[in-house]
Amino acid sequence: MNIHDAVRGTVTLTVIMCAMSINAGGSEARVSGWTPGATAQVGQLGPFIPATFVDLNTGQEYSVVMLATEIEPGVGAVSFALSNGFAPGGPQPGDGLIGLGDGVRLSFCSTLGPTAQLGVQNGMLSGNQPGAGIKCGEAPNQIVSINSHAAVCQADVTLHGFAHINAPYPPFVGNLTIQVRLQHQGASARIQVTIFTFTGKIVLSGSLSGTVAIGACS
């Protein structure tokens, strides 16, 4: 290889590397990374005003409220409630309860409670009763992922909670896991809720009406 060929090869390699750098920079500009403290909000907690959506499959209207905060990458705290029943009012202005009223067919809340414990004490197998301390409220250390892609923001949340489900769905009362996906673009926001029960899964989805704020789309 002569000097001319070597120089020409170096120039070609430099051009290719520059082009790769430009493309990589463009990708970073289009997709934002994790933002500490990013939130996804549906409805309002104070005053308590849920958002609503009509399920595309059944035509049933649901009230929903959620506040999810991504505290570290992929992990965060979640307050969530969903039901076809909502009763506004209470002792204080702005009060209200999701899941209260006649004809409630489905209600769900995020839960918190004591850690399950099992071990040996005094040579005997010993454990606590965690079920007795479980209550509706903010659930810490759940799966929370909030991302922005140009003008589109999306939140994916997986959390544990308590559900009371009646007909026409398979009846169920107890603790389970749900997944929530929110998508927000401009004035349009959609929600999909997947509820995992022992008899299968229930999927609710529709366009949201009310307060919705996700990450950079807030």
Secondary structure as UniProt FT lines:
FT   HELIX           3..30
FT   TURN            36..37
FT   STRAND          38..42
FT   STRAND          44..45
FT   TURN            46..47
FT   STRAND          48..49
FT   STRAND          51..54
FT   TURN            56..58
FT   STRAND          61..72
FT   TURN            73..74
FT   STRAND          75..83
FT   STRAND          86..88
FT   TURN            93..94
FT   STRAND          96..98
FT   TURN            102..103
FT   STRAND          106..112
FT   STRAND          118..121
FT   TURN            122..123
FT   STRAND          124..127
FT   HELIX           130..133
FT   STRAND          135..136
FT   STRAND          139..149
FT   TURN            150..151
FT   STRAND          152..165
FT   TURN            167..168
FT   STRAND          172..185
FT   TURN            186..187
FT   STRAND          188..197
FT   TURN            198..199
FT   STRAND          200..207
FT   STRAND          212..214
FT   HELIX           215..217
//
